[in-house]
Amino acid sequence: MKIVFLNIYQGAQERGSENFITEVTKRLSQNHKVDIFQGNRKLKKRWPFLWMFFIDPPGLSVLLWTIKLIPKLIKEKYDIIIPLNGGWQSAIIRIITWILGSKMVISGHSGIGWDDINNLWCFPDCFVTLSSRARDWAKGVNPLVKTIVIPDGVDLGKFTPYGEKAKLNLEKPVVLAVAALEKGKRLDLAIKAVSKLTNGSLLILGGGYLEEEIKMKGSEFLGKRFLMKEVPYKEIPKYYRAVDVFTLPSWSREAFGMVYLEAMASGLPVVATNDYLRREIVGDAGILVDPIIVEDYTKALEKCADTDWGNKPRSQAEKFGWDKVSRMYEDLFLKLTA
């Protein structure tokens, strides 16, 4: 079976979509030919209103990049094509797969919203959601499209409680957030909540277009109790092992959140947004709150740091190993091409 992933941001970003491609490819390539077409482009902020029609710079970049790939796709005649960038890309790949007799699979990493509405109405042969709530939503948007749930995963060998720890000169307990620095992660809420702790610090790992804004807020509210830096993905495990609590107060439109799994696999309890998605991911390995109520958020962080969680976080993460997730994708691809 010949499989190809398309992602204009692969090679330049290390977000959930990029890690998903890397991890699934690593495992599927043991039995199948798997390629990745990557564009090495940095994610840019969308333009108001125009982004909905995919005619802002990011949307047009995806369009032009995808058009350039058409000769390669026709030449290779892949059995399965997985476009990750939505917009014009999904429509173009749908036409290509009709011509070639291939199958288009879209993994809903955009989350509930306009991007995946567009993806669903491009009629993929299968639309993969990352949660049961997203599956129900997708079926309501386009009931004519086959929709299944396959969550994202975690490398249980890389993310463990044991191994090298990063050296941090921060007041304990140290609260960690790992995220792209963008609006939907709502990191300003984490800054405010940690600032109200009697003791403790906040470490943010990530990069993005809100870097300067978040850095200023962190310094304003936390002073020396705040540190923000961007580190290579391969170094992140040692930071998980060096802290006490993981948090990320993302809004409910987030598609998944591998970082919760990475933290739990490393033995960390999680404080996160109380919604359907986080309940599926975190289970009883943390505390879920409405982070907009800063007082409740602060109390949850404090309680999380003071509680002995035992093996609960690790056990929860073990339900989402990449080996298991990759087998689910392989089974799907084999059924589609049978």
C-alpha positions in Angstrom: 0.0 0.0 0.0 1.3 3.5 -0.9 0.4 6.3 1.5 1.3 10.0 1.5 0.8 12.8 4.0 0.7 16.4 2.8 1.6 19.2 5.2 3.0 22.6 4.3 4.2 23.2 7.9 6.0 19.9 8.3 9.7 20.5 8.9 9.2 24.0 10.3 6.7 23.4 13.1 6.4 20.8 15.9 2.7 20.9 16.7 0.2 18.1 17.1 -0.3 17.7 13.4 3.4 17.4 12.6 4.0 14.9 15.5 1.0 12.9 14.4 2.5 12.5 10.9 6.0 11.7 12.2 4.8 9.1 14.6 2.3 7.3 12.4 4.7 7.3 9.4 7.4 5.8 11.6 5.2 2.8 12.3 3.3 2.4 9.0 6.5 2.5 7.0 7.5 -0.9 8.5 4.9 -2.6 6.3 4.0 0.0 3.7 5.5 2.7 1.5 4.8 6.0 3.2 5.9 9.4 2.0 5.6 12.9 3.5 5.4 15.9 1.3 6.4 18.8 3.5 6.7 22.5 2.8 8.9 23.7 5.7 6.7 26.8 6.1 6.1 28.6 9.4 2.5 29.0 10.5 1.4 32.6 10.1 -1.5 34.5 11.6 -4.7 34.5 9.5 -6.3 37.6 8.2 -9.7 38.6 9.6 -12.7 37.5 7.5 -10.6 36.6 4.4 -9.3 33.4 6.1 -12.9 32.0 5.9 -12.6 32.0 2.1 -9.0 30.8 2.2 -7.8 33.9 0.3 -5.5 35.3 2.9 -1.7 34.7 2.6 -1.8 31.4 4.6 -4.7 30.1 2.5 -3.2 31.1 -0.8 0.2 29.6 0.2 -1.5 26.2 0.8 -3.2 26.5 -2.6 -0.1 27.3 -4.6 2.0 24.7 -2.7 -0.6 22.0 -3.3 -0.9 22.8 -7.0 2.9 22.2 -7.3 2.5 18.7 -5.9 -0.1 17.6 -8.5 2.5 16.1 -10.9 4.1 14.1 -8.1 0.8 12.8 -6.9 -0.3 11.7 -10.4 3.1 10.0 -11.0 3.2 8.1 -7.8 -0.5 7.0 -7.8 -0.8 6.7 -4.1 -3.5 4.4 -2.6 -4.2 6.8 0.3 -3.7 10.5 0.4 -4.0 12.4 3.7 -4.1 16.2 3.3 -3.5 18.1 6.6 -3.9 21.8 5.6 -7.5 22.0 4.6 -8.9 24.9 2.6 -8.1 24.6 -1.2 -5.9 21.6 -0.5 -8.8 19.3 0.5 -10.8 20.3 -2.7 -7.8 19.7 -5.0 -6.9 16.4 -3.4 -10.5 15.2 -3.7 -10.4 15.8 -7.5 -7.0 14.1 -7.8 -8.2 11.0 -5.9 -11.3 10.8 -8.1 -9.1 10.9 -11.2 -6.6 8.3 -9.8 -9.1 6.1 -8.1 -7.3 6.7 -4.8 -8.8 7.4 -1.3 -8.7 10.6 0.6 -8.6 10.5 4.3 -8.8 13.7 6.4 -7.8 13.7 10.1 -9.7 16.4 11.9 -6.8 18.1 13.6 -8.4 21.5 13.0 -11.1 20.8 15.6 -14.7 21.7 15.5 -15.2 24.8 13.3 -15.1 26.2 9.9 -11.9 24.4 8.7 -13.4 21.0 9.2 -16.8 22.0 7.9 -14.9 22.7 4.6 -13.1 19.4 4.9 -16.3 17.5 5.4 -17.9 19.1 2.4 -15.0 18.1 0.3 -16.3 14.5 0.8 -13.3 12.5 2.0 -13.6 8.8 1.8 -13.2 8.8 5.5 -13.1 11.7 8.1 -11.2 10.8 11.2 -12.1 12.7 14.4 -10.0 12.7 17.5 -12.9 12.5 20.0 -16.4 11.1 20.2 -17.9 14.6 20.6 -16.2 15.7 17.3 -17.5 12.6 15.6 -21.1 13.5 16.6 -20.5 17.0 15.4 -19.1 15.9 12.0 -22.0 13.5 11.4 -24.3 16.5 11.9 -22.3 18.6 9.4 -22.2 16.0 6.6 -24.0 12.7 7.4 -23.0 11.4 4.0 -19.3 11.1 4.9 -18.0 8.0 6.7 -16.7 9.3 10.1 -14.8 7.4 12.8 -12.8 8.2 15.9 -9.1 7.7 16.2 -7.4 9.7 18.9 -3.9 11.1 18.8 -1.3 9.2 20.7 1.9 9.4 22.7 5.4 7.7 22.5 5.4 5.8 25.8 9.1 5.1 25.5 10.1 8.7 25.0 7.8 10.2 27.6 8.4 8.5 30.9 8.8 9.6 34.5 12.4 8.3 34.4 15.5 9.8 32.8 17.3 13.1 32.5 15.7 16.2 34.0 16.1 19.8 32.8 17.8 22.1 35.3 15.4 24.9 36.3 16.1 27.8 38.5 12.4 28.4 39.4 10.4 28.5 42.6 8.5 25.2 43.3 6.0 23.9 42.6 6.7 24.5 38.9 3.7 24.5 36.7 4.4 23.7 33.0 2.5 24.6 29.9 3.6 23.3 26.5 1.8 25.0 23.6 1.9 26.9 20.4 1.7 30.6 21.4 -1.7 31.4 19.8 -5.0 32.7 20.9 -6.8 29.4 21.4 -4.4 28.2 24.1 -5.4 31.0 26.4 -2.1 31.1 28.2 -2.9 34.4 29.7 -5.3 32.5 32.0 -2.5 30.2 33.2 -0.3 33.3 33.9 -3.0 34.9 36.0 -3.8 31.7 37.9 -0.2 30.9 38.8 0.3 34.5 39.9 -2.2 34.0 42.6 -0.4 31.0 44.1 1.3 31.7 47.4 4.4 29.8 46.0 5.2 28.5 42.6 6.3 29.3 39.1 5.2 29.0 35.5 7.3 27.6 32.7 5.9 27.9 29.1 7.5 26.0 26.3 6.5 27.0 22.8 6.7 29.5 20.0 4.2 31.4 17.9 2.8 34.8 16.8 1.8 35.8 20.4 5.3 35.3 21.8 5.9 39.0 22.7 2.5 39.5 24.2 2.7 36.4 26.4 6.2 37.2 27.5 5.1 40.7 28.6 2.2 39.4 30.6 4.3 36.7 32.2 6.9 39.3 33.3 4.1 41.6 34.5 2.2 39.1 36.6 5.0 36.8 37.7 8.3 38.5 37.5 11.1 36.1 38.3 8.6 33.3 38.8 8.1 33.1 35.0 10.2 31.6 32.2 9.3 31.1 28.6 11.5 29.4 26.0 11.3 27.4 22.8 13.1 24.1 22.8 13.5 21.3 20.2 10.8 18.6 20.5 13.4 16.0 21.3 14.4 17.9 24.5 10.9 18.3 25.9 10.7 15.0 27.9 13.4 16.2 30.3 11.3 19.3 31.1 8.2 17.3 31.9 10.3 15.3 34.4 11.6 18.5 36.0 8.2 20.1 37.0 5.3 19.3 39.3 2.1 20.0 37.4 1.0 20.4 33.8 -1.6 22.8 32.7 -3.1 24.1 29.4 -6.4 26.1 29.5 -7.2 25.8 25.8 -10.6 26.7 24.5 -13.1 23.9 23.7 -12.6 24.1 19.9 -9.2 22.5 20.3 -9.1 19.2 18.2 -7.1 17.2 20.8 -3.9 18.0 22.7 -1.1 15.5 22.6 0.7 17.5 25.3 -1.7 16.3 27.9 -0.7 12.7 27.0 3.0 13.5 27.0 2.6 15.1 30.5 0.7 12.2 31.9 3.1 9.6 30.4 5.8 11.5 32.2 3.9 11.1 35.5 2.4 14.6 35.7 -1.1 15.4 36.9 -3.0 17.8 34.6 -5.1 20.8 35.2 -7.2 21.7 32.1 -10.4 23.0 30.8 -13.5 21.0 31.9 -15.1 19.9 28.6 -15.9 16.8 26.7 -12.5 16.5 25.1 -10.4 16.9 28.3 -12.7 14.5 30.1 -11.9 11.8 27.5 -8.1 12.5 27.5 -7.4 13.2 31.2 -9.9 11.0 32.9 -9.1 10.9 36.7 -5.4 11.9 36.2 -5.9 15.5 37.0 -8.4 18.3 37.8 -10.7 19.9 35.3 -12.0 23.4 35.8 -13.4 26.5 34.1 -10.1 28.4 33.7 -11.9 31.7 33.1 -12.8 31.6 36.9 -9.2 32.3 37.9 -9.8 31.6 41.6 -11.0 28.1 40.8 -8.1 27.6 38.4 -5.6 28.6 41.1 -7.1 26.3 43.7 -7.0 23.4 41.2 -3.3 24.0 40.5 -2.6 24.2 44.3 -4.5 21.0 45.0 -2.9 19.2 42.1 0.6 20.0 43.3 -0.3 18.9 46.9 -1.8 15.6 45.9 0.0 12.2 45.5 -1.3 11.0 42.1 0.6 7.7 42.2 0.5 5.9 38.8 -2.8 7.4 37.7 -1.3 9.8 35.1 0.9 7.2 33.5 -1.9 4.6 33.4 -4.2 7.1 31.7 -1.6 7.9 29.1 -1.0 4.2 28.3 -4.5 4.0 26.8 -3.2 6.2 23.9 0.1 4.7 22.8 1.1 5.5 19.2 1.5 1.8 18.4 -2.2 1.3 19.1 -3.2 4.4 17.2 -1.1 3.5 14.2 -2.7 0.1 14.0 -6.1 1.7 13.9 -5.0 3.9 10.9 -3.6 0.8 9.2 -6.8 -1.1 9.6 -8.8 1.9 8.2 -6.5 2.2 5.2 -6.7 -1.5 4.4 -10.5 -1.5 4.6 -10.7 1.5 2.3 -8.4 -0.1 -0.4 -9.8 -3.6 -0.1 
